[in-house]
Amino acid sequence: MQTAFFIAKRIIQGEGNTNTSRILRFALIGIALSLSIMILSVAIITGFKKAVKEKVSGFGGHMQITNFDSNISFETTPVSINPPFLSTLANLQGIQNIQPYALKGGIMRTQSDMQGVLLKGVDGVYDWSFFKNNLIAGNIPAYQDDVRSLDILISKTISNKLRLTVSDTITVYFIQNPPRVRKFSIVGIYDTGLKEYDELMVVADIKQVQRLNGWEENQVSGFEIFIKDFDQLSAMTDSVYFSVSNRFGQHDEKFMVKNIQEIVPQIFDWLRLSDINVWVILGIMSLVAGFNVITALLILILDRTRMIGLLKALGSRDQMIRRIFVIKAMYLLSKGLFWGNLTGISIALIQQYTRIFTLDPEAYYVSYVPIHLDLVHVLLINAGIIFIVFVMILLPSWAVQRISPVKAIRFQ
């Protein structure tokens, strides 16, 4: 092993600026580009999935508990705001937050335009983190338990369609018997890029929605549940379901539990399709890197044919000679991995902090290319490409055995 390493080291040091060395540089560039593309692909896809999941969950939580008799319309059947399972869920490991909400459909109307909206009523302890991160104008409403507020938060999409700004007053009509009308004051405008929600969602005081629905103060549409780890969504859904099932409210209502993947399956099915693209890219780029190393190894063997013949004439075994070229190939791979990691991670970090590459939010749900760099992913990509390339270079290294010492020494 020491002899093989010594000879390989001398070959590396003596490459200089020969034609072979220039060809090897192209192979190195190919390896670096393949790895950087793989790192960026995984970082973009995981970042994209993370951003979309956070936005979808921000509107309705990771799970929702509603009345079992509720239908798919916005006119929900109310449940008690203090169900018997609430304290059990609050102590359940993995639960981050539980908050009530109430829904009411209506029509916003100006002198020239109208827009169907969904009022989502929230209370004074509502977690505003999601809307704060997406607030583009005005302020977050401040709701109090003892005052019924007329302040609302609307989206940029609704604002543009109805030509509304912060501090404007807007009339909302509610089709019911008898019909009702309310004038609300716009205190803030948000923009998430999720067209399906931005065209519809208006955040209001839960007491206003309860009054419009004709409900008591202890009645709501349901509860939003946020968990600490989205990867545990399926297991947490089962835990919440078993805590809620066979439990009845104050008015004998039965409860239903749905997670966000069941509420909007089309979005998550679309996200799962993106995983296929990642695997295709990883597979192709791994093969490109492998063939680059194989090509470089074959060129190196051809260039060192006379050396191989001389080593064989001196009694060197084929295994030792093969080891020389495997060491050289792995050295080339290591340089490619270094520059590939440096390039891929650098571009990812630049995009993560500057967001210079943008997207159409109507098509991709986000306005910029999202990045999520994970050290585990980077290490797995590197380990995978090392394994694949190492297996691939074993085959061309067997070409050493087919070289005859006599012919090799006479080789020009």
MOVENTA-V880306 format. One record per pair of residues at least 6 apart in sequence whose ideal C-beta (glycine too) atoms are under 7 Angstrom apart, sorted by the first residue. I is the first residue (numbers start at 1). J is the second residue. D is the distance in whole Angstrom. If there is no record, write none. Layout:
i = <I I>
j = <J J>
d = <D D>
//
This chain:
i = <1 3 4 4 4 4 5 7 8 8 8 11 12 12 15 20 20 20 23 23 24 24 27 27 27 27 27 28 28 28 30 30 30 31 31 31 31 31 31 32 32 32 32 34 34 34 34 35 35 35 35 35 35 35 36 36 36 37 37 38 38 38 38 39 39 39 39 39 39 40 40 40 41 41 42 42 42 43 43 43 43 44 44 45 45 46 46 46 47 47 47 48 48 49 49 50 50 51 51 52 52 52 53 55 55 55 56 56 56 56 57 58 59 59 60 60 60 61 61 61 62 62 62 62 62 62 62 63 63 63 63 63 63 64 64 64 64 64 65 65 65 65 65 65 66 66 66 66 66 67 67 67 67 67 67 67 68 68 68 69 70 70 74 74 74 74 75 76 76 78 78 78 78 79 79 79 79 79 80 80 80 80 80 81 81 81 81 82 83 83 83 84 85 85 85 86 88 89 89 89 89 90 92 92 94 94 94 94 94 95 95 96 96 96 97 97 98 98 99 99 99 99 99 100 100 100 100 101 101 101 101 101 101 101 101 102 102 102 102 102 102 102 103 103 103 103 103 104 104 104 104 104 105 106 106 106 106 106 107 107 107 107 108 108 108 108 108 108 108 109 109 110 113 113 115 115 115 117 117 117 118 118 118 119 119 119 120 120 120 120 121 121 121 121 121 121 122 122 122 123 123 124 124 124 128 131 131 131 131 132 134 134 134 135 135 136 136 136 136 137 137 137 138 138 138 138 139 139 140 140 141 141 141 141 141 141 141 143 143 148 148 148 149 150 150 150 151 151 152 152 152 152 152 153 153 153 153 153 154 154 154 154 155 155 155 155 155 156 156 156 156 157 157 159 159 164 164 166 166 166 166 167 168 169 169 170 170 171 171 172 172 173 173 174 174 180 182 184 191 192 193 193 193 193 194 195 210 210 225 227 227 233 233 237 237 240 241 244 244 247 248 261 286 286 286 289 289 290 290 290 293 293 293 293 293 293 294 294 294 296 296 297 297 297 297 297 298 300 300 301 301 301 305 305 305 306 306 306 308 308 308 308 309 309 309 309 309 310 311 312 313 313 318 318 321 322 322 325 325 326 326 329 333 333 337 345 348 348 351 351 351 352 352 355 357 357 358 358 359 359 359 359 361>
j = <323 320 320 323 324 327 327 324 324 327 328 328 328 331 21 299 300 303 296 299 296 332 292 293 295 296 332 332 335 336 288 289 292 289 292 293 333 336 340 336 339 340 343 285 288 289 340 289 336 337 340 341 344 385 340 343 344 281 285 281 282 285 381 341 344 345 348 378 381 344 347 348 278 281 278 377 381 348 371 372 373 369 371 274 278 372 374 377 370 371 372 366 370 271 274 370 372 366 370 267 271 365 230 192 194 365 194 260 264 267 260 130 197 201 224 260 263 224 225 226 225 226 227 230 233 259 260 225 237 240 257 258 259 222 223 224 258 263 222 223 225 244 255 257 76 79 221 222 256 76 77 78 79 253 255 256 254 255 256 77 76 77 103 104 105 118 105 103 221 215 219 220 221 220 222 249 253 255 218 219 249 250 251 100 218 219 220 218 247 249 255 247 243 244 247 98 243 95 98 240 243 98 239 243 227 228 229 232 236 225 227 226 227 228 127 226 223 225 125 126 127 223 224 123 206 220 223 120 121 122 206 220 221 222 224 121 206 209 210 213 220 221 118 119 120 209 221 119 174 209 212 213 118 117 119 172 173 174 114 116 172 173 114 115 117 158 162 170 172 171 173 162 161 162 158 161 162 158 200 202 200 201 202 202 204 209 201 202 203 204 204 205 206 208 209 210 143 203 206 143 206 143 144 145 140 140 153 190 203 140 190 191 192 188 190 156 189 190 191 166 188 189 166 187 188 189 187 188 153 188 149 151 152 153 187 188 203 149 205 205 207 208 205 183 184 185 185 187 184 186 202 203 204 187 188 190 202 203 164 186 189 202 189 190 191 198 201 189 190 191 198 198 199 165 189 170 186 186 187 188 189 186 186 183 185 184 186 181 183 182 184 179 181 180 212 212 208 204 198 198 361 365 366 367 365 362 217 219 240 233 236 259 261 257 259 257 257 255 257 255 254 268 384 385 388 385 389 388 389 392 329 332 333 389 392 393 392 393 396 329 332 325 329 393 396 397 396 325 328 325 399 400 403 408 411 408 409 411 321 400 403 408 403 405 408 409 411 409 321 405 405 409 400 401 400 397 400 397 400 393 397 393 386 389 382 373 371 373 357 369 371 371 373 368 368 369 367 368 366 367 368 369 367>
d = <7 6 5 4 5 6 6 5 5 4 5 6 7 6 4 6 7 5 7 6 5 6 4 7 6 4 6 6 6 5 6 7 4 5 5 7 6 3 6 5 4 4 6 4 5 4 7 7 7 6 3 7 6 6 5 4 3 7 5 7 6 5 5 7 3 6 7 6 6 5 6 6 6 5 6 5 7 5 5 6 5 6 6 5 5 4 7 7 4 4 4 7 5 5 7 7 5 5 4 7 6 5 6 5 5 7 7 6 6 6 5 3 5 6 6 7 7 3 5 5 6 6 5 7 6 6 6 4 6 6 6 7 5 5 7 6 6 7 5 4 7 6 5 6 6 7 7 4 5 7 4 7 5 5 7 7 4 6 4 5 5 5 5 7 4 6 7 6 4 5 4 6 7 6 6 6 5 7 6 7 4 5 7 5 5 7 5 7 7 5 7 5 5 5 5 7 5 6 6 6 6 6 6 7 5 6 7 6 5 6 6 5 6 5 6 4 6 5 7 6 6 7 5 6 7 4 5 6 6 6 7 6 6 6 6 4 5 4 6 7 5 5 6 7 6 7 5 5 7 5 5 6 6 6 6 5 6 5 6 6 7 5 6 5 5 7 6 6 5 6 6 5 6 5 6 6 6 7 6 5 5 6 7 5 5 6 6 7 5 7 5 6 3 6 3 7 7 6 5 6 5 5 6 5 5 6 6 5 7 6 5 6 5 6 5 6 6 6 5 5 7 4 4 5 4 6 6 5 7 6 7 4 7 6 5 7 7 5 5 6 4 6 4 7 5 5 5 4 4 6 5 6 5 7 5 6 7 4 7 6 6 5 7 6 6 4 6 6 7 4 7 4 5 7 5 6 6 6 7 7 6 7 5 5 6 6 6 6 5 5 6 7 6 4 6 6 7 7 7 6 3 5 5 5 5 5 6 7 6 7 5 6 7 7 5 5 5 5 6 7 6 5 7 6 5 6 6 6 5 4 5 6 6 5 7 6 6 6 5 7 6 6 5 6 5 7 5 6 6 6 6 7 6 5 5 6 6 5 6 6 5 6 6 5 2 4 7 6 6 4 5 7 6 5 5 4 5 5 7 6 6 5 7 6 6 7 5 5 6 6 5 4 7 4 7 4 6 5 6 6 6 6 5>
//
